[in-house]
Amino acid sequence: MRIVVALGGNALQERGAPMTVQNQRANVAKACAALAPIAREHQLVISHGNGPQVGLLALQAAAYDHTSEYPFDVLGAQTEGMIGYMIEQELGNRLPFEKSIATILTMTEVDPADPAFRDPTKFVGPVYDADEARRLAVLRGWVVKPDGDHWRRVVPSPMPQRIFELSTIKTLVEADTVVICAGGGGIPTMYQPGSRKLIGVDAVIDKDRASAVLARDLKADSLVIATDADAVYTGWGTPEQRAIMLVHPDTLAGFDFPAGSMGPKVEAAIDFARNTGRDAFIGSLTELPALLDGTAGTRVSVTANGVAYR
């Protein structure tokens, strides 16, 4: 099968953990231990989040001086290389020597008229308490919003339209290369209005939505959205919470999920299932084989009849 696996940013960097290279490499190693068996048996394309990493780079850039500008398209390109390098190395240590692995710096087109530019929602960078977040918002001109029990910076997250490097990715996949691409949703780019000049955009694209576009256009058999939750839950955080096992995309669309966390994952799974007729899965990376055979996580399928709970 041809499988696209979208690694959540928190699958690579645990919430609240120090953002050291050692911690990131350890988490990448865990992820690659789960990915290696899939890479041996299937065509595998890996995308990944970059919220914690791109936020850290933004802080480092801001510490340099107050006049140099490092927009998020540039920072996103940096994280694609850094995280791709770690995945290539750790996955390569678990696969036969002759297995090819490649990281592709990926540009993703967005619409300059996207309403997301007026309502930032994408979390980036480390977590703060409320007082520190508000102080930084005033100091740096940030927009901050609550993320669970903490606060984080948010930036615009426009909808991905297409992946510019699709043909290159497809060629590599057909040559049995494991491809790492669309990191952080890809580098946000758009055509300058009234021209064919391609420019970068100071935004962060949701990696799950970009992965759904990538999987659709690659004609993938399955899209797996790996996160730190073991499934999609209704009534999350309440005594009535229930894990969804199998659900039709139209039924799933009737539920309400937080825009800053599970919402985009659910929307990406719905879009992929509706547009392709193939299955999307949401769950824990450590349960990847069980996810794909439907015994763990949440399976979104047009063949489902309503919703079934675990």
Backbone hydrogen bonds, N-H to C=O, Kabsch-Sander energy under -0.5 kcal/mol:
donor,donor_aa,acceptor,acceptor_aa,energy
3,I,1,M,-0.6
3,I,43,Q,-3.1
4,V,222,S,-2.3
5,V,3,I,-0.6
5,V,45,V,-2.8
6,A,4,V,-0.5
6,A,224,V,-3.4
7,L,5,V,-0.7
7,L,47,S,-2.7
8,G,6,A,-0.5
8,G,226,A,-1.6
11,A,8,G,-1.6
12,L,8,G,-0.7
12,L,9,G,-0.7
13,Q,9,G,-1.4
17,A,14,E,-1.9
20,T,18,P,-1.9
24,Q,20,T,-2.3
25,R,21,V,-2.8
26,A,22,Q,-2.1
27,N,23,N,-2.1
28,V,24,Q,-2.6
29,A,25,R,-2.5
30,K,26,A,-1.7
31,A,27,N,-2.2
32,C,28,V,-2.7
33,A,29,A,-1.8
34,A,30,K,-1.2
35,L,31,A,-1.8
36,A,32,C,-2.5
38,I,35,L,-0.5
39,A,35,L,-2.3
40,R,36,A,-1.7
41,E,37,P,-0.9
41,E,38,I,-0.6
42,H,38,I,-2.3
43,Q,1,M,-2.6
44,L,42,H,-0.6
45,V,3,I,-2.5
46,I,179,V,-3.3
47,S,5,V,-2.6
49,G,7,L,-1.9
54,V,50,N,-3.4
55,G,51,G,-1.9
56,L,52,P,-1.8
57,L,53,Q,-2.3
58,A,54,V,-2.0
59,L,55,G,-1.9
60,Q,56,L,-2.5
61,A,57,L,-2.6
62,A,58,A,-2.3
63,A,59,L,-1.7
64,Y,60,Q,-0.7
64,Y,61,A,-0.9
65,D,61,A,-0.9
70,Y,68,S,-0.5
74,V,71,P,-0.6
75,L,71,P,-2.2
76,G,72,F,-2.4
77,A,73,D,-1.8
78,Q,74,V,-1.9
79,T,75,L,-2.1
80,E,76,G,-2.1
81,G,77,A,-1.6
82,M,78,Q,-2.2
83,I,79,T,-2.9
84,G,80,E,-1.9
85,Y,81,G,-2.2
86,M,82,M,-1.7
87,I,83,I,-2.5
88,E,84,G,-2.9
89,Q,85,Y,-2.3
90,E,86,M,-2.7
91,L,87,I,-2.9
92,G,88,E,-2.3
93,N,89,Q,-1.6
94,R,91,L,-1.6
95,L,92,G,-0.8
99,K,96,P,-1.9
102,A,178,V,-2.6
104,I,180,I,-2.7
105,L,103,T,-0.6
108,T,187,I,-2.5
109,E,162,R,-2.5
110,V,189,T,-2.3
111,D,159,M,-0.5
114,D,111,D,-2.2
117,F,114,D,-1.6
118,R,115,P,-2.0
119,D,116,A,-1.0
121,T,155,V,-1.2
122,K,155,V,-2.3
124,V,153,R,-2.2
125,G,51,G,-2.6
128,Y,151,W,-2.7
133,A,129,D,-2.5
134,R,130,A,-2.2
135,R,131,D,-2.1
136,L,132,E,-2.5
137,A,133,A,-2.1
138,V,134,R,-1.9
139,L,135,R,-2.5
140,R,136,L,-3.0
141,G,137,A,-1.2
142,W,136,L,-0.6
142,W,137,A,-0.6
143,V,154,V,-0.6
145,K,152,R,-2.3
147,D,150,H,-3.3
150,H,147,D,-1.7
151,W,128,Y,-2.6
152,R,145,K,-2.3
153,R,124,V,-0.8
154,V,143,V,-2.9
155,V,122,K,-1.9
161,Q,109,E,-3.0
162,R,109,E,-0.6
164,F,107,M,-2.4
164,F,162,R,-0.6
166,L,163,I,-1.3
169,I,165,E,-2.4
170,K,166,L,-2.8
171,T,167,S,-2.2
172,L,168,T,-2.1
173,V,169,I,-2.5
174,E,170,K,-2.4
175,A,171,T,-0.8
176,D,173,V,-2.0
177,T,172,L,-2.1
178,V,100,S,-2.7
179,V,44,L,-1.7
179,V,177,T,-0.5
180,I,102,A,-2.9
181,C,46,I,-2.5
181,C,179,V,-0.6
184,G,48,H,-4.0
185,G,48,H,-0.6
185,G,182,A,-2.1
186,G,183,G,-1.8
187,I,106,T,-3.5
189,T,108,T,-2.5
190,M,199,I,-2.3
192,Q,197,K,-3.2
195,S,192,Q,-2.1
198,L,196,R,-0.6
199,I,190,M,-2.8
201,V,188,P,-2.1
203,A,201,V,-1.8
204,V,156,P,-2.4
205,I,186,G,-0.5
210,A,206,D,-2.3
211,S,207,K,-2.0
212,A,208,D,-1.9
213,V,209,R,-1.9
214,L,210,A,-2.6
215,A,211,S,-3.1
216,R,212,A,-2.4
217,D,213,V,-2.5
218,L,214,L,-2.0
219,K,216,R,-1.1
220,A,215,A,-2.7
221,D,2,R,-2.5
222,S,2,R,-1.4
223,L,279,D,-1.4
224,V,4,V,-3.1
225,I,223,L,-0.5
225,I,281,F,-3.4
226,A,6,A,-2.4
226,A,224,V,-0.8
227,T,283,G,-2.4
234,T,242,R,-2.5
238,T,235,G,-1.9
241,Q,238,T,-1.8
242,R,234,T,-2.1
244,I,232,V,-3.2
245,M,308,A,-2.8
246,L,308,A,-1.7
247,V,299,R,-2.1
248,H,306,G,-2.5
252,L,248,H,-2.6
253,A,249,P,-1.9
254,G,251,T,-1.4
255,F,252,L,-1.7
261,S,258,P,-1.1
263,G,258,P,-2.9
265,K,261,S,-0.6
266,V,262,M,-2.4
267,E,263,G,-2.5
268,A,264,P,-2.3
269,A,265,K,-2.2
270,I,266,V,-2.6
271,D,267,E,-2.6
272,F,268,A,-2.4
273,A,269,A,-2.4
274,R,270,I,-2.7
275,N,271,D,-2.6
276,T,272,F,-1.8
277,G,273,A,-2.1
278,R,272,F,-0.5
279,D,221,D,-0.6
280,A,300,V,-2.0
281,F,223,L,-2.7
282,I,298,T,-2.4
283,G,225,I,-1.8
285,L,227,T,-0.7
287,E,284,S,-1.4
288,L,285,L,-1.7
291,L,287,E,-2.7
292,L,288,L,-2.2
293,D,289,P,-1.2
294,G,291,L,-1.3
295,T,290,A,-2.0
296,A,290,A,-1.1
298,T,282,I,-2.8
299,R,245,M,-2.3
300,V,280,A,-3.4
300,V,298,T,-0.5
301,S,247,V,-2.2
301,S,299,R,-0.6
304,A,301,S,-1.3
306,G,304,A,-0.7
308,A,246,L,-3.1
310,R,243,A,-2.6
